[in-house]
Amino acid sequence: MNENPTYEELRDANAKLRQKVEWLEGVYHAHRDAGMQVKSRFLSNISHEIRTPMNAILGFSDLLKNSSITETERDEYLQYITHNSHTLLKVMDNIIDLTLLETDNLNVKQEEVFAEDLFREIYEFYNSKTIRTMNYRVALLMTTPTRYARVTVKADGYRLHRLLDNLVNAAITNQLKGVVEMKMDIENEKNVIFTIISARNELLEERAKMIFENNGSTDDWHSHIDSTGLAYKLARDLAKAMGGSVRLVQVNEKRIGIRIELPVKNIGTLKKNGAKVEVRTLLN
């Protein structure tokens, strides 16, 4: 959606949300004979995670009806509607993917993805005008390796983007002010390391440890179903499905990082003169 959406774009976004809700309702009805646990999980996910952005969308939509608002106020309200529409769509996509993962129905693609291009796309999104307005007290930095020309990972590009986007969003949302860093490294020319670094937060650290260090399929994730819990659980399971891993790392006394590790498919290394590139296949 554009930074200043039209009525038609808002209507289309609403239609997408409606389709996702209907899909989830279908999943619930398909599993209703499995017991009350499925019902309670579904209702908990939907009621808790949709309420906040939906209330914001409805509230600012009502304010737009006021004929006395200025053009500046109108643009501001549209920014809030756009931001919360994106948030709501992400939440719905996360819940859908977690539902598919828990029922072993998620089809994870194996395709070649340019790691730095994907990483930079997320960085540029969170540095766009609308997102900066929503998080004006948080600065986002990005560092990538300079030794390599092209690094390709074998992964599901759409879901790797979602994995990283969710973790960046969680870091920005929970930090409120300061600096969040997106860091990409290459380890022994075998693994791509994405690290999302933010200020230490004891509650989030405990949440991350609980989810990342529990590899069981029956963990009680639905009891911690806020947006951050969703992001962590989805990151763990999607990374595992793509042959990688996620863990919490301590950067220093004041900062922590969430480290995503994926195997490299192809790597392009710059020669000394910087004019030519050698490309090697590292993963069959």
C-alpha positions in Angstrom: 0.0 0.0 0.0 1.2 3.5 -0.8 2.1 6.0 1.9 -1.0 8.0 1.0 -3.5 5.3 0.0 -6.7 5.9 -1.9 -10.1 4.8 -0.8 -9.8 1.9 -3.3 -6.5 0.8 -1.8 -7.9 0.8 1.7 -10.9 -1.2 0.5 -8.6 -3.8 -1.2 -6.6 -4.1 2.0 -9.8 -4.7 4.0 -10.9 -7.3 1.5 -7.5 -9.2 2.0 -8.0 -9.1 5.7 -11.5 -10.5 5.4 -10.2 -13.4 3.2 -7.6 -14.3 5.8 -10.1 -14.2 8.7 -12.4 -16.5 6.7 -9.5 -18.9 6.0 -8.7 -19.1 9.7 -12.3 -19.6 10.5 -12.3 -22.5 8.1 -9.3 -24.1 9.8 -11.1 -23.8 13.1 -14.2 -25.5 11.9 -12.2 -28.2 10.2 -10.6 -29.0 13.5 -13.5 -28.4 15.8 -13.8 -32.1 16.6 -10.2 -32.3 17.8 -11.2 -30.7 21.1 -11.5 -27.3 22.9 -7.8 -26.6 22.7 -7.9 -25.7 19.0 -10.9 -23.5 19.7 -9.2 -21.7 22.6 -6.0 -21.2 20.6 -7.8 -19.8 17.6 -10.0 -17.4 19.7 -6.9 -16.3 21.7 -4.9 -15.6 18.6 -7.6 -13.7 16.9 -9.1 -11.6 19.7 -5.7 -10.6 21.2 -3.7 -9.8 18.1 -6.3 -8.2 15.9 -8.0 -5.9 18.4 -5.3 -3.2 18.7 -4.6 -2.5 15.0 -8.2 -2.9 14.1 -9.3 -0.4 16.7 -6.7 2.1 15.4 -7.9 1.6 11.8 -11.6 2.1 12.8 -10.8 5.1 15.1 -8.8 7.0 12.5 -11.3 6.1 9.8 -14.0 7.7 11.9 -11.9 10.8 12.3 -11.6 11.1 8.5 -15.4 11.7 8.4 -15.0 15.0 10.2 -15.2 17.7 7.5 -13.4 20.2 9.6 -10.0 18.4 9.7 -7.1 20.0 7.9 -5.2 18.4 5.0 -2.2 17.8 7.4 -4.4 16.0 9.8 -6.0 14.0 7.0 -2.6 12.9 5.8 -1.6 12.0 9.4 -4.7 9.9 9.9 -4.1 8.1 6.6 -0.5 7.3 7.7 -1.9 5.7 10.9 -4.5 3.7 8.9 -1.8 2.5 6.5 0.6 1.6 9.2 -2.0 -0.4 11.2 -3.3 -2.1 8.0 0.2 -3.3 7.3 0.5 -4.5 10.9 -2.8 -6.3 10.8 -2.0 -8.1 7.5 1.4 -9.2 9.0 -0.4 -10.6 12.1 -2.9 -12.5 10.0 -0.1 -13.9 7.8 1.9 -15.0 10.9 -1.1 -16.7 12.5 -1.9 -18.5 9.2 1.7 -19.7 8.8 1.8 -20.9 12.5 -1.4 -22.7 11.9 0.0 -24.4 8.8 3.3 -25.3 10.7 1.4 -26.9 13.6 -0.7 -29.0 11.2 2.4 -29.9 9.0 0.7 -28.2 6.0 3.2 -25.4 5.3 4.9 -25.7 1.9 8.3 -24.1 2.3 9.9 -23.4 -1.1 13.6 -24.0 -1.9 14.8 -21.2 -4.2 17.9 -19.1 -4.6 17.5 -15.8 -2.7 20.0 -12.9 -2.9 20.6 -12.3 0.8 21.8 -8.7 0.8 19.0 -7.6 -1.6 16.4 -9.0 0.7 18.0 -7.5 3.8 18.3 -4.1 2.2 14.7 -4.1 1.1 13.6 -4.5 4.7 15.9 -1.8 5.8 14.6 0.6 3.2 11.0 -0.2 4.1 11.6 0.7 7.8 13.4 3.9 6.8 10.4 5.0 4.6 8.6 8.2 5.5 5.5 6.5 7.0 7.4 4.0 9.1 9.9 6.7 10.4 6.9 8.8 11.4 5.5 5.9 13.5 8.9 5.2 15.1 10.6 8.6 15.1 12.6 8.0 18.2 14.3 4.8 16.9 17.2 4.9 14.4 17.8 1.9 12.2 21.3 1.0 11.0 22.4 -1.7 8.6 25.8 -3.2 8.0 26.7 -5.8 5.3 29.9 -7.6 4.4 32.1 -5.8 1.8 34.3 -8.7 0.8 31.6 -10.5 -1.2 29.9 -9.5 -4.4 26.8 -11.8 -4.3 25.6 -14.2 -1.6 22.8 -16.5 -2.3 20.9 -18.7 0.2 18.6 -21.6 -0.6 15.4 -20.6 1.1 11.8 -19.6 0.7 12.3 -15.9 -0.3 8.8 -14.8 0.8 9.0 -16.4 4.2 12.6 -15.4 4.8 11.6 -11.8 4.2 8.7 -12.3 6.7 11.0 -13.8 9.2 13.5 -10.9 9.2 10.8 -8.3 8.8 9.0 -9.6 11.9 12.2 -9.5 14.0 13.1 -6.0 12.9 9.6 -4.8 13.7 9.6 -6.5 17.1 13.0 -4.9 17.9 11.8 -1.4 16.9 8.5 -1.7 18.6 9.8 -2.9 21.9 12.8 -0.6 22.1 10.8 2.7 21.6 13.9 4.8 21.4 17.6 4.5 20.6 19.3 2.4 17.8 18.4 -0.9 16.3 21.0 -2.5 14.0 20.5 -4.9 11.2 23.8 -6.8 10.6 24.7 -9.3 7.9 27.8 -11.4 8.1 29.4 -14.4 6.3 30.8 -17.1 8.5 33.6 -19.3 7.1 32.0 -18.8 3.7 29.5 -21.4 4.7 26.7 -19.6 6.5 24.9 -16.3 6.2 24.4 -14.7 9.6 21.6 -12.1 10.0 21.6 -10.4 13.4 19.0 -8.0 14.7 20.6 -6.0 17.6 18.7 -3.9 20.1 18.9 -2.7 23.7 18.7 -5.4 26.4 15.3 -6.1 27.8 15.0 -8.8 30.5 11.4 -9.7 29.7 12.1 -10.1 26.0 15.3 -12.1 26.7 13.3 -14.6 28.8 10.7 -14.8 26.0 13.3 -15.4 23.4 15.2 -18.0 25.4 11.9 -19.9 26.1 11.0 -20.0 22.4 14.4 -20.4 20.7 15.7 -23.0 23.1 12.6 -25.2 23.0 12.6 -27.2 19.9 9.6 -29.3 20.7 6.5 -29.2 18.5 4.1 -29.1 21.4 5.4 -26.1 23.3 2.8 -23.8 24.8 3.5 -20.9 22.4 -0.2 -20.0 22.2 -0.1 -18.8 25.8 2.4 -16.1 24.8 0.7 -14.9 21.7 1.5 -11.2 21.5 3.1 -9.9 18.4 6.6 -10.5 19.7 5.8 -14.1 20.7 4.4 -14.7 17.2 7.6 -13.2 15.6 9.9 -15.3 17.7 8.0 -18.6 17.3 7.6 -18.1 13.5 11.3 -17.2 13.2 12.4 -20.3 15.0 10.2 -22.7 13.0 10.6 -21.1 9.6 14.4 -21.0 10.0 14.4 -24.7 10.9 12.3 -25.5 7.9 14.8 -23.8 5.7 17.8 -25.7 7.2 18.8 -22.9 9.5 18.5 -21.8 13.1 17.7 -18.8 15.4 19.2 -18.0 18.8 19.7 -15.2 21.2 23.2 -13.7 21.6 24.7 -11.1 23.9 26.5 -8.4 22.0 27.7 -6.5 25.2 26.3 -5.6 28.6 23.7 -3.3 27.1 22.8 -4.9 23.8 21.5 -8.2 22.6 20.9 -9.7 19.2 18.7 -12.3 17.6 21.0 -14.3 15.3 19.5 -16.1 12.2 21.8 -18.6 10.5 21.3 -20.1 7.1 23.5 -22.1 4.8 25.0 -20.4 1.8 24.1 -21.6 -1.7 26.4 -19.5 -3.9 29.0 -16.9 -3.0 30.6 -14.3 -5.2 34.0 -13.1 -3.9 35.7 -10.0 -5.2 39.2 -10.4 -6.6 41.9 -8.0 -5.3 41.5 -5.6 -8.1 37.8 -5.4 -7.5 37.1 -5.7 -11.2 36.1 -9.4 -11.5 33.9 -11.7 -9.5 34.4 -15.4 -8.8 31.2 -17.3 -8.1 31.3 -20.6 -6.3 28.6 -23.1 -5.4 28.9 -24.2 -1.8 25.6 -26.0 -1.2 24.2 -28.9 -3.3 
